[in-house]
Amino acid sequence: MSRFKLYTGIFVVLMALSTTQALVERTGLVDFDAPGTYWTAFGVILALSFVKATFVATYYMHLRWEPRSVTYLFLGGLFVALALTTAAAYSIL
Amino acid sequence: MSSVKRWFVTTNHKDIGILYTITALFFLVLGGVLAMLMRVQLWSPGAGVLSAGAYNQAVSAHGLLMVFWFISPFAFGFANYLVPLQIGADDLAFPRLNAMSYWAYLFSGLLFIASFFQGGTFDGGWTMYAPLNLPTYMPNIGGTTVVLALIMFIAAVTMGSVNFLTTMYRMRAEGLRMRDLPMFSMSILLTVWMMLFAFAALLAALMILAAEHLFGVTYFSAEGGTLLWTHLFWFFGHPEVYIVFFPALGIMAECFQTFTGQRIVGRKWFVLAMVLVALQSFVVWMHHMFLTGINLEIKTLFMVTTIGISLPFDLMVFSLIYTMIKGRIRFTTPFLFSLGALILFIIGGITGVFLGAVVLDYEFRGTYWVVAHFHYVMVGGATGLFAGVYYWFPKMTGRMYDETLGKLHFALYFVGFNLLYFPLFVAWETPRRVFDYAPGLTSWHQVASIGGFVLGASFLVMFYNLFKSMAVGEEVGDNPWEYSTTAEWAVSSPPPLENFPGKPSYASGELSFRDEPELTADGSGDGKPVVSVSPRSDGGVASGASETSSGPRSDGGSVRTEGATAGGGTGLVGGTGTATPAAAGTATTHGEERHADHASFWPFVVCFAGFLTFLGVSGIRSGGVYPGLTAVGAVLSAVGFVGFANESFYVPEPTVAEQWPFGGVENMKLGMWTFLASDVVLFGGFVGSYLFLRVANGWMHWHHAFIPEAHVTFPGLVNTYLLLASSFAVVLSLVAAHRNSSRGVVASLTVTWLLGVGFLINKGMEWQHLFHISTEAFPNGWAVGTNVASSTFYLTTGLHGAHVIVGLVMLLYMIPRAWRGAYLDDDSSLEYFGLYWHFVDIVWLFLFPLFYIL
């Protein structure tokens, strides 16, 4: 059952990436008094979240095997949320 | 079935359309009476018939009722009735969900009415600006009830949006391309897209506001909180203008085509302009915020986008005008209302450009200029909807309205409206939302008040006309309009339960009906056309003949009538009476014919239970009858949902249908994905609020000032592991189902359930710990209302936890079914549940770093 192996492999990757996120925190990179390292860690940790989310959506939610339009539907919602968040936050900078 | 009971159990789109229309008219009257009270008060400056508090309530309730409970639902009455007819579907994709959407709408409105009797209703204006919307300034239970009523209303809207999107993408008649949708259906398609995302943002804002009232979180009273409200509200509120106006625009386009006998000029560009406006509507919201502390760059940017959105509208306006020039106009009542709507919208649009310019907005903000402009746009939209009332009245009732009374209604309406609102442009220096104004403006306000009563009286004419005509109006055939072209006119008036005599198809370029039953055991649908009628797939050509015979109209004005009008105005759709009796909506399963279901009592029960629950929750902190109401509502909700889930309700999916771009994605799956797309925006609103408040309070300062030492990464990491493992368990259930292992499915789902429960226990332990920490900085623990960081943390992760709980309840329903062998033949339910569960998992993947690490 190839799907079983695939799902299992992805599960291992997801657990590993989550652990990595916590490890990044343990290394002291998330230092609220040192903006330079903080924002580096911020980028790395959030990028890992995006990678994990992509794996879950692509394989566990089967987007990989659906028409591309379904992905666009989901991305549409994400785009709307990001547009609101970034524009609102920018408006007070 | 008794005629009364029928209305409580119906799931048919036409019945629900009528219910929506009548209910919306009821709220029009209610909102209108409140408006009358305001105009009486404004007869002279200063105190009058209303107290200051009562005036505030009248203003707020009028605005909220008209915007939410009248205009959009009124349009959706038509949408429910007509979209399936126009696209060639038997019903909406999820009929019971449609009924639920209606009942949730009705009961949300009743909840609003109840708020008047709870010590006063919401009195902070229809924009509900913070901090006036907070319990400090609005201690009445009624204020909380209105917030909950709006939440219930949005539940109705979301159900409707998901249903319409699924229907329009998956159930169009053969040969009907998306680009060829009739104008009204096209406008509804774009409207529901906007609704799906815009209302989700408002839902986030309202859930946070409800939490302020019920749990004491502090978002909108925090640094940047008032600005946060305006961002969330207007991110919804500006698209809402187009959500309200687009259905009217669709009706106007239909009426212009029918009553000029001329296809909309530049139809393709008209549709493209609508698409552009729908997209742009989401990037103009900050023009409502020019007088707040947002930075100048972004004000300038939003001025550009706002002025820019008027351009596609210009194209639409000129297209409508040119359609009139090229066609031959028949001044029927629907046309008069359509033309009136166009004129009002032009005035509303031009005066809006003033407000879109930063400098002018500084002068006009908070004055009656805004009030006048806003009503020209919104009531301009409503005017288009009244065109729809007259246009489709013969279709819905089988009888014609009284044309003279219709024209009298229009005359009184149009004169009354302009008498009411045009003087307000002149008296623009009147301050908005207060009843005191400079005495020099009195005469303008008195003219306006007289206009208001003329406008109100015009509806008496309308109601009399409609009631009388329903009883004694002249009976019409399928189609009373000479040049109507859309498919609803090809069936009898009112249409039969199953809509069409056979399976509609546009494969030949014009509407025909196949006599083959829609669904056969092998899904084939190769029957030959048995009857051909004239409506074109794009609802565009005013001709009774086929495409090839319609020919160019180089004379710039005449219209083709051959073969269409000989029957005295019914030529276009003549011949349907000979069609084969309806066979749609049946399926042959194991040799037995199975009919589509059309009745369910559970949507009513669930929504009534929701009403009781929300009413109870509104005053739960003040004791009395409220906790009891909440408990009764909760129990009845549980009964309702179980009844709903256990009910056998068969809805055939069309096998011969246009499904681009979602071919191969069954209805239920597309519905689930559509719902999840709106849920992304809901969570986006919550996470965005957190990020915004954190930026407003200083990103690094936030951590130092508001977060206790005890708030560490580890519990979040454990929960991440638990959720990821549970997601893995769900996909294993699919693997087990493929292997035909019933035990495997049960085991996987049980493991998922246990991991989910473990997630909640871990979260509960963590929360208990944080609630009760006692440090120098937080001597009373880190509770929900301690500071803005604790509020955002508990509320956002709490919303996520609520999603987990919903998933666990679903599992409690699924596990026993799996035990009895379900899901082995058809694992789609497992997959749909998985979509939901994995989505909740994905949300956590972002909450974990944002709330625990960074």
Contacts between the chains, C-beta under 8 A, distances in Angstrom:
chain1	res1	chain2	res2	distance
A	1	B	735	6.2
A	1	B	738	7.4
A	1	B	739	7.2
A	3	B	734	8.0
A	3	B	735	6.2
A	3	B	738	7.7
A	4	B	732	7.7
A	4	B	735	5.0
A	7	B	728	6.6
A	7	B	731	4.7
A	7	B	732	7.0
A	7	B	735	6.9
A	8	B	728	7.6
A	11	B	724	6.8
A	11	B	725	7.5
A	11	B	727	7.9
A	11	B	728	4.2
A	14	B	724	4.9
A	15	B	721	6.5
A	15	B	724	6.0
A	15	B	725	8.0
A	18	B	717	6.7
A	18	B	720	4.7
A	18	B	721	6.7
A	18	B	724	6.6
A	18	B	845	8.0
A	18	B	848	7.6
A	19	B	717	7.7
A	21	B	717	7.9
A	21	B	848	7.4
A	21	B	849	6.0
A	21	B	853	6.5
A	22	B	713	5.7
A	22	B	714	7.9
A	22	B	717	4.8
A	22	B	853	7.4
A	24	B	853	7.7
A	25	B	713	5.4
A	25	B	853	4.8
A	30	B	853	6.1
A	30	B	854	6.6
A	32	B	700	5.0
A	32	B	703	4.7
A	32	B	704	6.5
A	33	B	700	7.6
A	35	B	700	7.2
A	38	B	700	7.5
A	41	B	854	7.7
A	42	B	854	5.6
A	45	B	849	4.8
A	45	B	853	5.8
A	45	B	854	6.4
A	46	B	846	7.9
A	46	B	849	6.1
A	46	B	854	7.7
A	48	B	849	7.9
A	49	B	845	5.0
A	49	B	846	5.3
A	49	B	848	7.5
A	49	B	849	5.5
A	52	B	845	5.0
A	53	B	842	4.7
A	53	B	845	5.2
A	53	B	846	7.2
A	56	B	727	6.4
A	56	B	838	5.3
A	56	B	841	5.9
A	56	B	842	5.3
A	56	B	845	7.3
A	57	B	838	7.3
A	57	B	842	6.4
A	60	B	727	5.6
A	60	B	728	8.0
A	60	B	730	7.5
A	60	B	731	5.4
A	60	B	834	6.9
A	60	B	838	4.7
A	60	B	841	7.9
A	61	B	834	7.1
A	61	B	835	5.6
A	61	B	838	4.8
A	61	B	839	7.3
A	62	B	831	7.2
A	66	B	664	7.7
A	66	B	665	6.1
A	67	B	661	6.4
A	67	B	662	6.5
A	67	B	663	6.9
A	67	B	664	6.0
A	67	B	665	6.3
A	69	B	661	3.9
A	69	B	662	5.8
A	69	B	665	7.9
A	70	B	662	7.2
A	70	B	665	6.0
A	70	B	670	7.6
A	70	B	673	5.5
A	73	B	673	5.7
A	73	B	674	6.6
A	73	B	677	5.3
A	74	B	673	6.6
A	74	B	676	6.7
A	74	B	677	5.7
A	74	B	680	7.0
A	76	B	197	7.5
A	76	B	677	6.1
A	77	B	197	6.7
A	77	B	200	7.9
A	77	B	676	7.4
A	77	B	677	3.6
A	77	B	678	6.6
A	77	B	679	7.6
A	77	B	680	3.5
A	77	B	681	5.3
A	77	B	684	7.5
A	78	B	680	5.5
A	78	B	684	7.5
A	80	B	197	4.6
A	80	B	201	7.7
A	80	B	282	6.4
A	80	B	680	7.7
A	80	B	681	5.3
A	80	B	684	7.0
A	81	B	680	5.7
A	81	B	681	5.2
A	81	B	683	7.3
A	81	B	684	2.3
A	81	B	685	7.2
A	81	B	687	7.5
A	81	B	688	6.5
A	82	B	684	7.2
A	83	B	282	6.6
A	83	B	283	7.1
A	84	B	201	6.3
A	84	B	231	7.2
A	84	B	232	7.8
A	84	B	235	5.1
A	84	B	681	7.9
A	84	B	684	6.4
A	84	B	685	7.1
A	84	B	688	5.4
A	85	B	684	6.5
A	85	B	687	7.0
A	85	B	688	3.5
A	85	B	691	5.6
A	85	B	692	7.1
A	87	B	283	7.8
A	87	B	286	7.3
A	87	B	298	7.2
A	88	B	228	7.6
A	88	B	231	4.3
A	88	B	235	7.8
A	88	B	688	6.4
A	88	B	692	5.1
A	89	B	688	7.9
A	89	B	691	5.8
A	89	B	692	5.4
A	89	B	695	4.8
A	90	B	295	7.9
A	90	B	298	6.3
A	91	B	227	7.9
A	91	B	231	7.4
A	91	B	286	6.4
A	91	B	289	7.7
A	91	B	294	3.9
A	91	B	295	6.2
A	91	B	298	4.7
A	92	B	224	6.5
A	92	B	227	6.7
A	92	B	293	7.0
A	92	B	294	6.5
A	92	B	295	7.3
A	92	B	692	7.5
A	92	B	695	6.3
A	92	B	696	5.8
A	93	B	295	6.8
A	93	B	695	7.1
